[in-house]
Amino acid sequence: MKKLILGIVFAIGVTYTTQAQEISFEKEIHDFGTFEQHGDGTYEFKFTNTGDAPLIISNSKGSCGCTVPVWPKEPIVPGASHVIKVKYDTKRIGAFNKSITITSNAKTDPTKVIRIKGKTLAVDGTSTTPVKKPAGNSPIAKPNK
């Protein structure tokens, strides 16, 4: 009977002393606003491990190849802050709204999504993608038969 009671007390103690990792971002969406093509499309999302155990980010992935995140590979100790650096390919013209999915060992939210958005203008100030001219010599492309 003593062993059973001791086992129950031990199980309860382990349950209540389990450490948790949490990731808290200063902001989860960054709006670049409007900027010229080939401008600086880099932003650093600052976050803090608000848990009481080391936080490990195992992956960070942009929603497309135009959005590239760089994240810390080492564990972030409780109370420490770090950044996830995101670079958007600003040669693309027009409005954008991209997501970055972060995978970590956080207990509450192990998959977190942060976002960047804005509008890239061509160097001449336009915001539309240039129209490609049709193939061939005529102003209108002829379908292949």
C-alpha positions as CSV (number, residue, x, y, z in Angstrom):
1,M,0.0,0.0,0.0
2,K,2.9,2.4,0.8
3,K,4.3,1.8,-2.7
4,L,1.0,2.6,-4.3
5,I,0.6,5.8,-2.4
6,L,4.2,6.8,-3.1
7,G,3.7,6.0,-6.8
8,I,0.6,8.3,-6.9
9,V,2.4,11.1,-5.1
10,F,5.4,10.8,-7.5
11,A,3.1,10.9,-10.6
12,I,1.3,14.0,-9.3
13,G,4.6,15.6,-8.5
14,V,6.0,15.0,-12.0
15,T,2.8,16.3,-13.6
16,Y,3.0,19.6,-11.7
17,T,6.7,20.2,-12.1
18,T,6.9,19.5,-15.9
19,Q,8.6,22.4,-17.5
20,A,7.1,24.3,-20.4
21,Q,8.6,26.3,-23.2
22,E,6.7,29.2,-24.7
23,I,7.4,31.6,-27.6
24,S,6.1,35.2,-27.5
25,F,6.6,37.6,-30.4
26,E,6.8,41.4,-30.0
27,K,4.6,41.5,-33.2
28,E,3.3,38.7,-35.5
29,I,2.6,40.8,-38.6
30,H,5.0,43.3,-40.2
31,D,3.7,45.7,-42.9
32,F,6.5,47.0,-45.1
33,G,4.1,49.5,-46.6
34,T,5.0,50.6,-50.1
35,F,8.6,50.5,-51.3
36,E,10.5,50.5,-54.6
37,Q,11.5,47.3,-56.4
38,H,14.9,46.0,-55.2
39,G,14.4,47.8,-51.9
40,D,15.2,46.3,-48.5
41,G,12.8,43.5,-47.9
42,T,14.3,42.3,-44.6
43,Y,12.7,42.3,-41.2
44,E,13.6,40.7,-37.9
45,F,10.8,39.3,-35.7
46,K,11.9,39.5,-32.1
47,F,10.6,36.8,-29.7
48,T,11.2,35.8,-26.1
49,N,11.1,32.3,-24.5
50,T,8.5,33.1,-21.8
51,G,8.5,29.5,-20.5
52,D,10.7,27.9,-17.9
53,A,12.6,25.4,-20.1
54,P,14.8,25.8,-23.2
55,L,12.9,26.6,-26.4
56,I,14.1,24.9,-29.6
57,I,12.9,26.0,-33.0
58,S,13.2,23.0,-35.3
59,N,12.0,24.6,-38.5
60,S,10.9,27.9,-40.1
61,K,9.5,27.9,-43.6
62,G,8.2,30.7,-45.8
63,S,4.9,30.2,-47.8
64,C,6.9,30.5,-51.1
65,G,10.5,30.7,-52.3
66,C,10.3,34.5,-52.3
67,T,10.2,34.6,-48.5
68,V,13.2,33.1,-46.7
69,P,13.5,32.9,-42.9
70,V,16.7,32.4,-40.8
71,W,16.2,31.2,-37.3
72,P,18.4,30.4,-34.3
73,K,19.5,26.8,-34.3
74,E,20.7,26.8,-30.6
75,P,18.2,26.4,-27.7
76,I,16.9,29.7,-26.3
77,V,17.0,29.7,-22.5
78,P,14.0,30.8,-20.4
79,G,13.8,34.6,-20.4
80,A,16.1,35.1,-23.4
81,S,15.2,36.9,-26.6
82,H,16.2,36.2,-30.1
83,V,15.1,37.1,-33.7
84,I,13.8,35.3,-36.8
85,K,15.2,37.2,-39.8
86,V,12.9,37.2,-42.8
87,K,13.9,38.3,-46.3
88,Y,11.4,39.0,-49.0
89,D,12.5,39.0,-52.7
90,T,11.8,42.6,-53.7
91,K,12.4,42.1,-57.4
92,R,8.7,41.0,-57.6
93,I,6.3,43.8,-58.3
94,G,2.9,44.2,-56.7
95,A,1.1,43.6,-53.4
96,F,2.2,40.6,-51.2
97,N,1.0,38.9,-48.1
98,K,3.3,36.0,-47.1
99,S,3.4,33.7,-44.1
100,I,6.3,32.1,-42.2
101,T,5.4,28.9,-40.3
102,I,7.6,28.3,-37.2
103,T,7.8,24.8,-35.6
104,S,9.2,24.6,-32.1
105,N,8.9,22.6,-28.9
106,A,6.5,25.2,-27.3
107,K,3.8,23.5,-25.3
108,T,0.9,25.9,-26.0
109,D,1.5,26.7,-29.6
110,P,4.2,24.4,-31.3
111,T,3.3,25.7,-34.7
112,K,3.2,29.5,-35.0
113,V,2.5,31.6,-38.1
114,I,3.9,35.1,-38.5
115,R,3.3,37.3,-41.6
116,I,4.9,40.0,-43.8
117,K,2.9,42.2,-46.2
118,G,3.4,45.2,-48.3
119,K,3.5,46.5,-51.9
120,T,6.5,46.7,-54.2
121,L,6.5,49.4,-56.9
122,A,8.5,49.2,-60.1
123,V,11.3,51.7,-60.3
124,D,9.1,54.0,-62.5
125,G,6.4,54.0,-59.7
126,T,3.9,51.5,-61.1
127,S,2.6,48.6,-59.2
128,T,1.6,46.3,-61.9
129,T,3.6,43.5,-63.4
130,P,4.9,44.4,-67.0
131,V,2.8,42.8,-69.7
132,K,4.8,40.4,-72.0
133,K,4.4,41.0,-75.7
134,P,3.0,38.1,-77.7
135,A,5.2,35.8,-79.6
136,G,5.8,36.3,-83.3
137,N,5.7,39.5,-85.4
138,S,2.0,40.3,-85.0
139,P,0.6,42.4,-82.1
140,I,-1.6,39.5,-81.3
141,A,-0.3,36.0,-80.8
142,K,-1.8,33.4,-83.1
143,P,-2.7,30.0,-81.7
144,N,-0.7,27.0,-82.8
145,K,-2.7,24.6,-85.1
